[in-house]
């Protein structure tokens, strides 16, 4: 990519047309160039959710060099941007992000806890099993479901009894019980 193209993409990232910003974020991610991390991180605060989402995906494509700035966001910024940082970290799928995602499980924002649970399930590192078991009693239903699914995805047998216990405790919650049954099938196959 020529310097001119690169500069144009960076300029487009702050264009008033959200479609142009989204396209720019996507192309910047394809460059794999660590120099675009800062502008993409700024774009995680864009007004447009699609631009934020695409920027997170692009940071995920850039991979390891983006981990540190994303972790900084997890520790400092407001909920909405933390959620997108979690999304990007999930796509990096590096074992080095597991600890940071485990830490995000105690975030006060339920959506960050939910995204972190999902991400840990997709990464599949069994270091996340015990922290995810702790999420089975989270006050937020979506977080509990994400934790159950994540435990099913990881497939570690340590999840079996806690999932059964959570299923028993969820009286009258058919959806949660269904998620528990699916997770148990995955683990016990």
N, C-alpha and C positions, 0 to 999 in steps of 0.2 A: 504494500500500500504506500502510495506516495505521501510525502509530508503534507501536500496540499489537501489530499483526500482526508487524511487524519485530522487536519485542522478544521476542515469543513464538517466532519462528523462531530467534533467537539463543539463547534458553533451550533450545529443542528440540535445538540442535546439541550440547548436553552432556547430553541425556537418557540414561537408562540403556538404553533400547531402541535398538539400532543402526538399526532400520528408520526410526525417528523421526529419528535423526541424519542418516541418508542423505537422507530426504525434505526435511529442513530445509536441508541443504547444496545440494540441487538448487534449491529455491525461492529461496534467497539468491542463487544464481548468476543466476537469471532477473531479479532486481531490477536487475542491472547497477550497483548502488550500490557505489562504491569503499570505503564504510565497512565493508563486510562482508569485505574482503580479509584483515584480521588474523585474525578468527575462523575463516575458511576455511583460512588457512595453518596455524593451530593444529590444525585438523581433519585436516591431512595426516599427523598423527602418531596418529590415532585407532587403537584396537585392531583395528577392523573394516576389512578391505581395501576393502569396497564403499563405506564412508564416505570413506575416503582417495581412492578413485577418483573418486567423485562430487564431492568437494571440488575435486580437480584439474580436473575438467571445468568446474565452476562458475567457478573462477579463470580458466580459458581463455575462458569466455563474457564475463567482465568485461573482459578484454582488456588494453590498454596500461597502465592504472593498476596492474595486478598484476605487470607485468614486473619492476620493481625489487626488490620483496620476494622474488619467485621466484628471481631471479638471486642474491640474498644467500644463499638456501638452498643453491643450487648450489655456492656457494663455501665454505659453512661446515658444513652439517649432515651427519648420517650417511646412508649409502647409500639406505636405504629411502625417506626423505623426499626425497632428491635425485631419485630415480626419478620420484616423483609430481610434483615441480616441473618436471621435463623434460616430462612428459606435458602439464601445463598450458601450458607455453611453446609446445609443438607446436601446441596448439589456437589459440593467439593468432595464429600464422602471420604474424608481423611480421618484416620483414627485420632489424629492430633486435635480434631475439633470436638471429640466426644466429651472431654472434661468440661469444655465451655458450654456445650449443650446440656450436660447434666446440671451445671450451675444454673442455666436458664430455666430449668424445671422449677426453681423456687422464685421465679419472677412474679411480681404482684399482678401483672397483666395476664389474664387467663389465655389470651390468644398466643402469647409468647410461649407459655407452658405447653399449649396444644401443639404448636409448630415444632417445638423442641422435642416433644414426645414422638411425633411423626418422624422427624429427622433421625432420631436415635434408632427407631425401628428400621428405617431405610438403610442406615449405615450398617446396622446389624452387629455392632460390637457388644459382646456379652458383658462388658464392664458397665453397661447401662441397665442391666437387668434389675439389680436391687433398687437403684433410684426410681426406675419405672414402676416397680412394685409399690413403692411409696406413693405414686401418683394415682393408684387405684382408689384412693379415698379422697382425692381432690374434691373441693366443693363444687367445681364446675363439671357438668355432665360431659361436655365435649372433650375436656382434658382426660377424664376417666376413660372414655371410649378410645381416644387416641393412644393412651397408655396400654390398654388391653390389646389393641391391634398391634402396637409396637412390640409388645411381649410375644405375640403370636409370630410376628415377622422374624424376631431374633431366634425364637424356637428353643430357648433354654428351659430345661425341665424345672428350674427353680421357680418359674412362673406359674406352674400348674396349681399348687395349693392356694396361693394368694388369689389367683383368678377365680377359682372355685368359691373361695370365701367371699370375694366381691360379688360374684353371681348370686350367692345365697342372700347377701345383704340387700341386693337390688330388688326387693319385693315389688312386683307390679310393673317393673321397667322391662318390657319385652325387648326393646331395641338393644339395651345394654346386655341383657342376657344372651341375645343372639350374637352380639359381638364377642362375648365371653366364650360361647360355644365354638365359634369359628376359630378363635385364637387357640383354644384347647385342642381342637382337631389338628391345627398346624403343628403344635408342639408335640402331640402324641403320635404323629404319623410314623 
